């Protein structure tokens, strides 16, 4: 199962994790970690991962490779708005496209983690 985790973390926490990962690799541990995308605040996570974008990811994941116009039709949304969401989600690495321009979600599981400690 390929998973990616969306989480809230401060810049200090990001660098601490990067340093710990580098030390682990320097020690010879090359075990792959689950990829993570960090957001500096819960508001940024909510703004980026709106309900419409979650719905887009869910429908695209279930549909499999889909042309952008067909995706907009499946969602019942304006094609330009869907294109803007696809652009943002692609930039994050949550959506990819193939040679024919069909969109797909390369992850079998996308998890969002938020805790009170991280949100403060």
N, C-alpha and C positions, 0 to 999 in steps of 0.2 A: 504494500500500500504506500503510495506516495502522498505525503502529508506536508502541508505548510502551515505555520502558526502565525497568526496576526496577534500582536500583543502591545501593551502600553509599557514603555520603559523610558527612563530618563536618559539623557546623553551620557551621563556618568555610568549608568548601568550598561549601556551599549558598549562603551569602551572597556569596562571591566570584563564583560563576556568575551569580547574580542581578544583581550589579553589572556584570559584563561584558556581560550581555544588555541591561541598561538603556543602557549606553554605546553598544553596537552600534545599538540603536534610535534613540538620540539622534543618532547619526551618519547616520541615514537608511536603515539596513539593516533592512528589515522581513521578511526571509526567515524563514519559520516554522522553528522548531527542533522536533526530535522531542521530544514530551512525555516527562518523566522523573518518576519517583517515587523519592524518596530515603529510605533507611533509615539510621539512625545507626550500626548495627552489623550484622555478618553474622548474628548471633544473632536480631536483630529481623526481618531479612529471612526467615530460615528459619522463625521462629515464625509470621510472618504468612502466608508463602507455603508452607504445609505441602504435603506430597505429595497430600493429599486435595483441597486447594484447586486445585493445578495440574491434577489429574485433572478436577475440576469444570469449570474453564475450558476444558480441551481438549475434553471431551465436549459442553459447551454451544456452543462455537465450531463444532464439526462438525455438531451437531444443528440449529443455527439457533434462532430464537425458540421458547422452550419455557416452558410453565407450570411453576411451582415444584414442584408435586407430581409431575409427569411427570419432571422433572429428578431428583428424589430417587429415583424408581423406576428411572430409567435408570442411576443411580449405584449402586443397591442399598444405599442408606444411609437412616438415619432422617431423616424430613422436617424435624424440628426442628433437627437438626445441620446439614443442608444449608441451612436458612433462616438459621442463624447465620453460616455461611460466606458465603452470598450477601449478607447485610447488610454484612459486613466488606469483601468484594470490591466491592460497590456503593459503599461509602464511599470506597474508593480510586479509583473510576472505572473499574474493570476490567469491571464488569457494569452494564448499564442495563436498564430495563424499559419496555415500550411501554404504550399506553393500556389494553390488555386485561390487563396484568399479566404478559405473556410476557417472559421474561428473554432477553438476548442479550449477546454479547461484541462491543463496538463496534470492536475492534482486530483487524486481520488478522495481526498479529505482536506478541507480548509477549516481550521479551528481558530476562533477568536478567544483570546484569554484576557480577562480584565479582572483586576482585584482592587479592593479598596486601598491597599497599601501602594499599588502602582499608580492609582488614579489621583492620589493626594499630591 
